[in-house]
């Protein structure tokens, strides 16, 4: 089962680290290979479950990327307004 499928009781508690991301990327590589193989054999219906897992993994990785961009952006103050006297 995909590492992206986390039980509700564990959601938000997992540490996102490079190892977790790499496992997802490796899993996605295998999923793409499997999907390609099924498609080449004309067994498209059999690869639907793998496509769903791949989709969830990609969405999860995108969520991680978006969150990390938010954390990495410097917090800047709005520019000071100039008042003319």
C-alpha positions in Angstrom: 0.0 0.0 0.0 1.1 3.5 -0.7 2.9 5.5 2.0 0.5 8.3 1.1 -2.4 6.3 2.7 -2.0 7.3 6.3 -4.7 6.4 8.9 -6.6 9.4 10.2 -5.2 8.9 13.7 -1.7 9.4 12.3 -2.4 12.3 10.0 -0.4 15.4 10.8 1.9 13.5 13.1 4.3 12.1 10.5 7.6 13.7 10.0 8.1 14.7 6.4 11.7 14.1 5.5 13.8 13.4 2.5 13.5 9.7 3.0 9.7 9.8 3.0 9.8 11.9 -0.2 12.3 9.6 -1.9 10.2 6.6 -1.0 7.2 8.2 -2.7 9.2 9.1 -5.7 10.5 5.6 -6.0 7.0 4.2 -5.6 5.8 6.6 -8.3 8.5 5.3 -10.6 7.3 1.7 -10.1 3.7 2.7 -10.5 4.4 4.4 -13.8 6.3 1.3 -15.0 3.5 -0.9 -14.0 0.9 1.3 -15.6 2.9 1.5 -18.8 3.3 -2.3 -18.9 -0.4 -2.9 -18.5 -1.3 -0.3 -21.1 1.1 -1.9 -23.6 -0.6 -5.3 -23.0 -4.0 -3.7 -23.7 -5.1 -4.2 -20.1 -6.0 -0.6 -19.3 -8.8 -1.4 -16.9 -6.4 -3.3 -14.7 -4.1 -0.3 -14.2 -6.8 2.0 -12.9 -6.0 1.3 -9.2 -2.3 2.1 -9.9 -3.3 5.3 -11.6 -5.4 6.3 -8.5 -2.4 5.6 -6.2 -0.1 7.5 -8.5 -2.5 10.5 -8.5 -2.8 10.5 -4.7 1.0 10.4 -4.3 1.5 13.2 -6.8 -1.2 15.4 -5.0 0.5 14.5 -1.6 3.9 15.5 -2.9 2.5 18.7 -4.4 0.9 19.5 -1.0 4.3 19.0 0.7 6.0 21.2 -1.9 3.4 24.0 -1.5 3.8 23.8 2.3 7.6 23.9 2.2 7.4 27.0 -0.1 5.3 28.7 2.5 7.8 27.8 5.2 10.8 28.9 3.1 9.5 32.3 2.1 11.0 35.1 4.2 8.5 37.0 6.2 8.7 40.6 5.1 6.9 43.6 6.4 4.8 45.7 4.1 6.6 48.8 2.7 6.3 51.8 4.9 3.9 54.5 3.6 5.3 57.9 3.0 3.2 60.7 4.3 3.4 64.1 2.6 3.1 67.0 5.0 
